[in-house]
């Protein structure tokens, strides 16, 4: 598991991104198994979502609120609410604000749909100003061969820096650069490059056809990180 915490005016924001060793968090798995795995990460009420590569945002006003709704992002200003997305190769984006936090599931289709902008708008409505942006593990260009026509659309939308090459020198999409461009457009910090999901510690549908999913979860506590 990859963890970090950051102090904000709202309290301490804790973030965790799982690996293969933490188990499969795909929402299609049995509910009791998922509940057990979630509690092992943080024993708080979780808001998880059914993701559709769009720009929908769930606003959580109580711990566990909105669980199971269809969307691709979750925001909250409530302490003790664990908000989460699941990914294999797509980018899990964590927004840490002064008064609220958000998590977004950002694949290339979601980026084109505007999921970063819609998450930023929802956080602004909660009074949050940007503090930091983090990325959980996602596919990197060396392992992400991408269609020429779709890559052209992404470069037109987010700039030439989102185009890269695989280790085989075929056209690739750089998801980290694309997320960074989307964040910069809406005034949020550009995140650092995360670990690549093509590695053995992670699930990767693109590289190995894996069906498993990681989760990236964030929560606010008033007096210190919850463990």
C-alpha positions as CSV (number, residue, x, y, z in Angstrom):
1,X,0.0,0.0,0.0
2,X,1.1,3.5,-0.8
3,X,0.2,6.1,1.9
4,X,0.6,9.8,2.5
5,X,-0.9,12.5,4.7
6,X,-1.0,16.2,4.6
7,X,-2.1,18.9,7.0
8,X,-4.8,21.3,5.9
9,X,-7.0,23.9,7.6
10,X,-9.8,21.2,7.6
11,X,-7.6,18.6,9.4
12,X,-5.2,15.9,8.4
13,X,-6.0,14.4,5.0
14,X,-4.9,10.7,4.7
15,X,-4.6,9.0,1.3
16,X,-4.0,5.3,0.6
17,X,-3.6,3.6,-2.8
18,X,-3.6,-0.2,-2.7
19,X,-1.4,-2.8,-4.5
20,X,-2.1,-6.4,-5.5
21,X,-1.0,-7.5,-2.0
22,X,-4.0,-5.6,-0.5
23,X,-6.5,-7.6,-2.6
24,X,-9.0,-6.9,-5.4
25,X,-11.3,-4.0,-4.8
26,X,-13.4,-4.4,-8.0
27,X,-17.0,-3.4,-7.0
28,X,-18.3,-6.6,-8.7
29,X,-16.7,-8.7,-5.9
30,X,-18.8,-10.1,-3.0
31,X,-19.8,-7.3,-0.7
32,X,-18.7,-8.9,2.5
33,X,-15.2,-9.5,1.1
34,X,-15.0,-5.9,-0.1
35,X,-16.2,-4.6,3.2
36,X,-13.4,-6.6,5.0
37,X,-10.7,-5.3,2.6
38,X,-11.9,-1.7,3.0
39,X,-11.9,-2.0,6.8
40,X,-8.3,-3.2,6.6
41,X,-7.4,0.0,4.8
42,X,-9.4,2.4,7.0
43,X,-12.2,1.5,9.4
44,X,-14.6,4.3,8.4
45,X,-17.8,4.4,6.3
46,X,-16.8,4.3,2.6
47,X,-18.3,6.0,-0.4
48,X,-17.5,4.0,-3.4
49,X,-19.0,4.6,-6.9
50,X,-20.0,2.8,-10.1
51,X,-17.7,4.4,-12.7
52,X,-18.6,5.0,-16.3
53,X,-15.8,7.2,-17.7
54,X,-17.8,10.3,-17.5
55,X,-17.8,13.6,-15.4
56,X,-20.4,12.9,-12.8
57,X,-19.5,13.9,-9.2
58,X,-21.1,12.6,-5.9
59,X,-21.1,15.1,-3.1
60,X,-20.9,13.4,0.3
61,X,-22.5,15.2,3.2
62,X,-22.3,12.3,5.8
63,X,-19.9,9.4,6.2
64,X,-20.9,6.7,3.7
65,X,-23.3,8.9,1.8
66,X,-23.8,8.2,-1.9
67,X,-22.2,4.8,-1.8
68,X,-22.9,2.9,-5.0
69,X,-24.0,5.9,-7.0
70,X,-23.0,6.1,-10.7
71,X,-20.3,8.7,-11.1
72,X,-16.6,9.1,-11.7
73,X,-15.6,11.4,-8.8
74,X,-16.5,12.0,-5.1
75,X,-16.0,15.1,-3.0
76,X,-16.6,15.8,0.7
77,X,-15.9,18.3,3.4
78,X,-17.0,15.9,6.2
79,X,-14.5,14.4,8.6
80,X,-14.5,10.6,8.9
81,X,-15.9,10.0,5.4
82,X,-13.7,7.7,3.3
83,X,-14.2,8.5,-0.4
84,X,-12.8,6.2,-3.0
85,X,-12.4,5.2,-6.6
86,X,-11.2,2.0,-8.2
87,X,-8.7,1.7,-11.0
88,X,-6.4,-0.7,-12.9
89,X,-4.6,1.5,-15.5
90,X,-6.7,4.7,-15.3
91,X,-5.5,7.6,-13.2
92,X,-6.9,7.9,-9.6
93,X,-6.6,11.7,-8.9
94,X,-6.7,13.0,-5.3
95,X,-7.5,16.7,-4.8
96,X,-6.6,18.1,-1.4
97,X,-8.2,21.5,-0.7
98,X,-8.4,23.9,2.3
99,X,-11.9,22.8,3.3
100,X,-12.7,19.7,1.2
101,X,-11.1,16.8,-0.6
102,X,-12.0,14.9,-3.8
103,X,-11.1,11.7,-5.7
104,X,-11.6,11.2,-9.4
105,X,-11.4,8.2,-11.8
106,X,-9.6,9.7,-14.8
107,X,-9.2,7.5,-17.8
108,X,-8.7,9.2,-21.2
109,X,-12.4,9.2,-21.9
110,X,-13.1,10.7,-18.5
111,X,-10.5,13.4,-19.1
112,X,-12.1,14.2,-22.5
113,X,-15.5,14.4,-20.8
114,X,-14.1,16.9,-18.2
115,X,-14.0,14.9,-15.0
116,X,-11.1,17.0,-13.6
117,X,-13.0,20.2,-14.2
118,X,-16.3,18.9,-12.7
119,X,-14.4,17.7,-9.6
120,X,-12.7,21.1,-9.2
121,X,-16.1,22.9,-9.6
122,X,-17.7,20.7,-6.9
123,X,-14.8,21.4,-4.6
124,X,-15.1,25.1,-5.2
125,X,-18.8,24.9,-4.3
126,X,-17.6,23.5,-0.9
127,X,-15.4,26.5,-0.4
128,X,-12.1,24.6,-1.1
129,X,-9.0,26.3,-2.4
130,X,-6.3,24.1,-3.9
131,X,-3.6,22.7,-1.6
132,X,-2.2,19.7,-3.5
133,X,-3.0,17.1,-6.1
134,X,-1.8,13.5,-6.0
135,X,-1.9,10.6,-8.5
136,X,-2.2,7.0,-7.5
137,X,-0.6,4.3,-9.7
138,X,-1.6,4.4,-13.3
139,X,-0.3,3.2,-16.7
140,X,2.7,5.1,-18.0
141,X,3.5,5.8,-21.7
142,X,6.2,3.1,-22.0
143,X,3.4,0.5,-21.6
144,X,0.4,2.4,-23.0
145,X,0.2,2.0,-26.8
146,X,-2.6,4.3,-28.0
147,X,-4.5,4.7,-31.3
148,X,-3.3,7.4,-33.6
149,X,-6.8,9.0,-34.1
150,X,-7.6,9.1,-30.3
151,X,-4.0,10.4,-29.6
152,X,-4.6,13.2,-32.0
153,X,-7.8,14.1,-30.2
154,X,-6.0,14.1,-26.9
155,X,-3.1,16.2,-28.1
156,X,-5.5,18.7,-29.6
157,X,-7.3,19.0,-26.3
158,X,-4.4,18.8,-23.8
159,X,-1.3,19.7,-25.8
160,X,1.6,17.9,-27.5
161,X,3.2,16.8,-24.3
162,X,0.6,14.1,-23.7
163,X,2.0,12.1,-26.7
164,X,4.7,9.7,-26.0
165,X,6.2,6.4,-27.2
166,X,6.2,2.8,-25.8
167,X,9.3,0.8,-25.3
168,X,8.6,-0.6,-28.8
169,X,8.5,3.0,-30.2
170,X,4.8,2.9,-31.0
171,X,2.6,5.9,-30.3
172,X,1.6,6.2,-26.6
173,X,-0.5,8.3,-24.4
174,X,1.1,9.9,-21.3
175,X,-1.8,9.9,-18.8
176,X,0.2,11.7,-16.2
177,X,0.8,14.7,-18.5
178,X,-2.8,14.7,-19.6
179,X,-4.1,14.8,-16.0
180,X,-1.5,17.5,-15.2
181,X,-2.7,19.6,-18.2
182,X,-6.3,19.2,-17.0
183,X,-5.4,20.2,-13.5
184,X,-3.5,23.3,-14.6
185,X,-6.5,24.4,-16.7
186,X,-8.6,24.6,-13.5
187,X,-6.0,26.0,-11.2
188,X,-5.0,22.9,-9.3
189,X,-1.3,21.8,-8.8
190,X,0.2,19.5,-11.4
191,X,0.8,16.1,-9.7
192,X,4.0,14.2,-9.7
193,X,4.5,11.1,-11.8
194,X,3.3,8.0,-10.0
195,X,4.3,4.3,-10.2
196,X,3.3,2.5,-13.4
197,X,0.7,-0.2,-13.1
198,X,2.5,-2.4,-15.7
199,X,4.7,-3.5,-12.8
200,X,4.1,-6.8,-10.9
201,X,2.9,-5.0,-7.8
202,X,-0.2,-3.7,-9.5
203,X,-3.2,-4.9,-11.6
204,X,-3.1,-3.9,-15.3
205,X,-5.8,-4.7,-17.8
206,X,-3.8,-3.0,-20.5
207,X,-0.6,-5.0,-19.9
208,X,-1.8,-8.4,-18.7
209,X,-5.5,-8.4,-19.1
210,X,-6.0,-8.4,-15.3
211,X,-9.6,-8.1,-14.0
212,X,-8.6,-6.9,-10.5
213,X,-8.8,-3.3,-9.3
214,X,-6.9,-1.2,-6.8
215,X,-8.6,1.5,-4.7
216,X,-7.4,4.9,-3.9
217,X,-9.2,6.3,-0.8
218,X,-8.9,9.6,1.0
219,X,-10.4,10.9,4.3
220,X,-10.2,13.9,6.7
221,X,-9.6,13.5,10.4
222,X,-9.6,16.5,12.8
223,X,-6.8,15.4,15.1
224,X,-4.6,13.0,13.2
225,X,-4.5,10.2,10.6
226,X,-6.9,7.4,11.0
227,X,-5.3,3.9,10.9
